[in-house]
Amino acid sequence: MIRVAVQKINDDRSCSCRTSMKHAIITDRKLIPEETKKRLEIIAGRYL
């Protein structure tokens, strides 16, 4: 259900909220355990 709802979100946003996660994770990506990356994939995958 969530997956369907997310797919319907309008992607035409010009505000910075669209990429806010890009700079939110300050931990070196190499130090993030694979298990943690898997758990966070749905909400932060493209930035891990």
MOPAC internal coordinates of N, CA, C and O (Angstrom, degrees):
PM7 1SCF
backbone

  N    0.0000 0     0.00 0     0.00 0    0    0    0
  C    1.4386 1     0.00 0     0.00 0    1    0    0
  C    1.5307 1   110.91 1     0.00 0    2    1    0
  O    1.2310 1   120.47 1   134.71 1    3    2    1
  N    1.3060 1   116.71 1   -45.29 1    3    2    1
  C    1.4720 1   120.29 1   179.24 1    5    3    2
  C    1.5170 1   110.13 1   -64.91 1    6    5    3
  O    1.2310 1   120.72 1   138.54 1    7    6    5
  N    1.3135 1   116.23 1   -41.46 1    7    6    5
  C    1.4641 1   120.21 1  -179.77 1    9    7    6
  C    1.5260 1   110.78 1   -58.69 1   10    9    7
  O    1.2310 1   119.99 1   138.06 1   11   10    9
  N    1.3079 1   117.62 1   -41.94 1   11   10    9
  C    1.4657 1   122.25 1   179.20 1   13   11   10
  C    1.5215 1   110.09 1   -65.75 1   14   13   11
  O    1.2310 1   120.75 1   136.56 1   15   14   13
  N    1.3339 1   116.18 1   -43.44 1   15   14   13
  C    1.4658 1   120.16 1  -179.76 1   17   15   14
  C    1.5276 1   111.24 1   -63.43 1   18   17   15
  O    1.2310 1   120.31 1   137.39 1   19   18   17
  N    1.3109 1   117.01 1   -42.61 1   19   18   17
  C    1.4629 1   120.84 1  -179.63 1   21   19   18
  C    1.5211 1   110.90 1   -63.80 1   22   21   19
  O    1.2310 1   120.24 1   142.38 1   23   22   21
  N    1.3165 1   117.15 1   -37.62 1   23   22   21
  C    1.4605 1   120.50 1   179.60 1   25   23   22
  C    1.5237 1   111.74 1   -64.95 1   26   25   23
  O    1.2310 1   120.33 1   157.40 1   27   26   25
  N    1.3174 1   116.98 1   -22.60 1   27   26   25
  C    1.4556 1   120.74 1  -178.78 1   29   27   26
  C    1.5256 1   113.22 1   -89.64 1   30   29   27
  O    1.2310 1   120.25 1   174.64 1   31   30   29
  N    1.3169 1   117.13 1    -5.36 1   31   30   29
  C    1.4627 1   120.65 1   179.38 1   33   31   30
  C    1.5233 1   108.95 1   -67.55 1   34   33   31
  O    1.2310 1   120.96 1   -46.42 1   35   34   33
  N    1.3062 1   115.76 1   133.58 1   35   34   33
  C    1.4582 1   121.22 1   179.19 1   37   35   34
  C    1.5257 1   109.39 1   -66.90 1   38   37   35
  O    1.2310 1   120.18 1   -55.95 1   39   38   37
  N    1.3027 1   117.26 1   124.05 1   39   38   37
  C    1.4628 1   122.99 1  -177.90 1   41   39   38
  C    1.5287 1   112.85 1   -85.95 1   42   41   39
  O    1.2310 1   120.04 1   176.57 1   43   42   41
  N    1.3209 1   117.53 1    -3.43 1   43   42   41
  C    1.4653 1   121.41 1  -177.47 1   45   43   42
  C    1.5280 1   110.91 1   -87.78 1   46   45   43
  O    1.2310 1   121.26 1  -108.93 1   47   46   45
  N    1.3262 1   115.20 1    71.07 1   47   46   45
  C    1.4679 1   120.04 1   178.03 1   49   47   46
  C    1.5166 1   108.92 1  -114.74 1   50   49   47
  O    1.2310 1   120.74 1   -42.80 1   51   50   49
  N    1.3020 1   116.19 1   137.20 1   51   50   49
  C    1.4569 1   119.72 1   178.77 1   53   51   50
  C    1.5293 1   111.41 1  -105.65 1   54   53   51
  O    1.2310 1   119.96 1   176.65 1   55   54   53
  N    1.3216 1   117.68 1    -3.35 1   55   54   53
  C    1.4614 1   120.33 1  -179.39 1   57   55   54
  C    1.5325 1   110.22 1   -78.11 1   58   57   55
  O    1.2310 1   120.64 1   -17.82 1   59   58   57
  N    1.2959 1   116.38 1   162.18 1   59   58   57
  C    1.4597 1   120.60 1  -177.99 1   61   59   58
  C    1.5263 1   112.40 1   -75.89 1   62   61   59
  O    1.2310 1   119.52 1   168.88 1   63   62   61
  N    1.3114 1   118.53 1   -11.12 1   63   62   61
  C    1.4703 1   120.53 1  -179.83 1   65   63   62
  C    1.5224 1   111.58 1   -62.31 1   66   65   63
  O    1.2310 1   120.51 1   155.59 1   67   66   65
  N    1.2969 1   116.63 1   -24.41 1   67   66   65
  C    1.4667 1   120.93 1  -178.22 1   69   67   66
  C    1.5254 1   111.94 1   -61.53 1   70   69   67
  O    1.2310 1   119.85 1   147.52 1   71   70   69
  N    1.3091 1   117.89 1   -32.48 1   71   70   69
  C    1.4641 1   121.75 1  -178.72 1   73   71   70
  C    1.5210 1   112.67 1  -119.81 1   74   73   71
  O    1.2310 1   120.26 1  -155.31 1   75   74   73
  N    1.3140 1   117.11 1    24.69 1   75   74   73
  C    1.4665 1   120.53 1  -176.40 1   77   75   74
  C    1.5235 1   113.15 1   -61.15 1   78   77   75
  O    1.2310 1   119.55 1   150.36 1   79   78   77
  N    1.3199 1   118.47 1   -29.64 1   79   78   77
  C    1.4660 1   121.12 1   178.93 1   81   79   78
  C    1.5239 1   112.08 1   -70.74 1   82   81   79
  O    1.2310 1   120.34 1   160.22 1   83   82   81
  N    1.2955 1   116.96 1   -19.78 1   83   82   81
  C    1.4648 1   121.28 1  -176.65 1   85   83   82
  C    1.5307 1   112.13 1   -55.03 1   86   85   83
  O    1.2310 1   120.67 1   140.70 1   87   86   85
  N    1.3145 1   116.32 1   -39.30 1   87   86   85
  C    1.4657 1   120.30 1  -178.02 1   89   87   86
  C    1.5276 1   112.37 1  -111.72 1   90   89   87
  O    1.2310 1   120.17 1  -173.41 1   91   90   89
  N    1.3308 1   117.27 1     6.59 1   91   90   89
  C    1.4612 1   120.77 1  -177.82 1   93   91   90
  C    1.5299 1   112.21 1   -78.30 1   94   93   91
  O    1.2310 1   120.13 1   150.26 1   95   94   93
  N    1.3067 1   117.37 1   -29.74 1   95   94   93
  C    1.4644 1   120.98 1  -179.32 1   97   95   94
  C    1.5192 1   108.18 1   -91.87 1   98   97   95
  O    1.2310 1   120.85 1   -69.09 1   99   98   97
  N    1.3280 1   115.98 1   110.91 1   99   98   97
  C    1.4660 1   119.32 1  -176.30 1  101   99   98
  C    1.5314 1   112.72 1   -99.71 1  102  101   99
  O    1.2310 1   120.69 1   171.65 1  103  102  101
  N    1.3194 1   116.28 1    -8.35 1  103  102  101
  C    1.4581 1   120.46 1   178.16 1  105  103  102
  C    1.5288 1   109.74 1   -70.65 1  106  105  103
  O    1.2310 1   120.91 1   -41.88 1  107  106  105
  N    1.3196 1   115.86 1   138.12 1  107  106  105
  C    1.4616 1   120.61 1   175.52 1  109  107  106
  C    1.5230 1   108.07 1   -56.46 1  110  109  107
  O    1.2310 1   120.24 1   -55.96 1  111  110  109
  N    1.3179 1   117.15 1   124.04 1  111  110  109
  C    1.4739 1   121.76 1  -175.84 1  113  111  110
  C    1.5211 1   112.31 1   -56.39 1  114  113  111
  O    1.2310 1   120.20 1   149.46 1  115  114  113
  N    1.3278 1   117.22 1   -30.54 1  115  114  113
  C    1.4615 1   120.98 1   180.00 1  117  115  114
  C    1.5275 1   112.13 1   -68.27 1  118  117  115
  O    1.2310 1   120.25 1   160.60 1  119  118  117
  N    1.3286 1   117.12 1   -19.40 1  119  118  117
  C    1.4632 1   121.49 1  -178.51 1  121  119  118
  C    1.5250 1   113.30 1   -93.22 1  122  121  119
  O    1.2310 1   120.10 1   174.12 1  123  122  121
  N    1.3085 1   117.41 1    -5.88 1  123  122  121
  C    1.4622 1   121.31 1   179.84 1  125  123  122
  C    1.5257 1   108.31 1   -84.39 1  126  125  123
  O    1.2310 1   120.40 1   -59.75 1  127  126  125
  N    1.3345 1   116.85 1   120.25 1  127  126  125
  C    1.4739 1   119.74 1  -178.99 1  129  127  126
  C    1.5348 1   111.86 1   -60.00 1  130  129  127
  O    1.2310 1   120.82 1   -32.72 1  131  130  129
  N    1.3165 1   116.04 1   147.28 1  131  130  129
  C    1.4675 1   121.29 1  -179.75 1  133  131  130
  C    1.5261 1   111.29 1   -57.85 1  134  133  131
  O    1.2310 1   120.12 1   141.85 1  135  134  133
  N    1.3237 1   117.39 1   -38.15 1  135  134  133
  C    1.4614 1   120.84 1   179.22 1  137  135  134
  C    1.5276 1   110.79 1   -60.47 1  138  137  135
  O    1.2310 1   120.67 1   138.50 1  139  138  137
  N    1.3155 1   116.33 1   -41.50 1  139  138  137
  C    1.4648 1   121.05 1   178.13 1  141  139  138
  C    1.5183 1   110.75 1   -65.88 1  142  141  139
  O    1.2310 1   120.29 1   137.97 1  143  142  141
  N    1.3062 1   117.06 1   -42.03 1  143  142  141
  C    1.4677 1   121.07 1   177.79 1  145  143  142
  C    1.5219 1   110.90 1   -59.40 1  146  145  143
  O    1.2310 1   120.78 1   138.43 1  147  146  145
  N    1.3340 1   116.12 1   -41.57 1  147  146  145
  C    1.4646 1   120.20 1   179.50 1  149  147  146
  C    1.5230 1   110.87 1   -64.03 1  150  149  147
  O    1.2310 1   120.61 1   137.85 1  151  150  149
  N    1.3369 1   116.44 1   -42.15 1  151  150  149
  C    1.4713 1   119.68 1  -179.73 1  153  151  150
  C    1.5190 1   111.79 1   -65.82 1  154  153  151
  O    1.2310 1   120.20 1   146.34 1  155  154  153
  N    1.3219 1   117.22 1   -33.66 1  155  154  153
  C    1.4684 1   121.59 1  -176.58 1  157  155  154
  C    1.5276 1   113.42 1   -93.55 1  158  157  155
  O    1.2310 1   120.47 1   179.28 1  159  158  157
  N    1.3025 1   116.70 1    -0.72 1  159  158  157
  C    1.4767 1   121.77 1  -176.10 1  161  159  158
  C    1.5314 1   112.78 1   -50.04 1  162  161  159
  O    1.2310 1   120.35 1   134.97 1  163  162  161
  N    1.2948 1   116.94 1   -45.03 1  163  162  161
  C    1.4775 1   120.21 1  -174.68 1  165  163  162
  C    1.5314 1   113.11 1   -65.23 1  166  165  163
  O    1.2310 1   120.26 1   150.10 1  167  166  165
  N    1.3368 1   117.10 1   -29.90 1  167  166  165
  C    1.4611 1   118.17 1  -176.83 1  169  167  166
  C    1.5240 1   113.90 1  -108.19 1  170  169  167
  O    1.2310 1   120.25 1   159.04 1  171  170  169
  N    1.3382 1   117.14 1   -20.96 1  171  170  169
  C    1.4553 1   118.27 1  -175.96 1  173  171  170
  C    1.5229 1   113.35 1  -140.07 1  174  173  171
  O    1.2310 1   120.14 1  -166.30 1  175  174  173
  N    1.3169 1   117.35 1    13.70 1  175  174  173
  C    1.4627 1   121.69 1  -174.44 1  177  175  174
  C    1.5049 1   116.04 1   -51.73 1  178  177  175
  O    1.2310 1   119.77 1   136.63 1  179  178  177
  N    1.3065 1   118.04 1   -43.37 1  179  178  177
  C    1.4693 1   119.38 1  -176.56 1  181  179  178
  C    1.5345 1   112.56 1   -68.88 1  182  181  179
  O    1.2310 1   120.55 1   164.91 1  183  182  181
  N    1.3300 1   116.55 1   -15.09 1  183  182  181
  C    1.4561 1   120.04 1  -178.68 1  185  183  182
  C    1.5160 1   113.02 1  -105.58 1  186  185  183
  O    1.2310 1   120.48 1  -178.99 1  187  186  185
  N    1.3285 1   116.69 1     1.01 1  187  186  185
  C    1.4580 1   119.99 1   178.10 1  189  187  186
  C    1.4894 1   107.89 1  -100.92 1  190  189  187
  O    1.2310 1   120.10 1   180.00 1  191  190  189

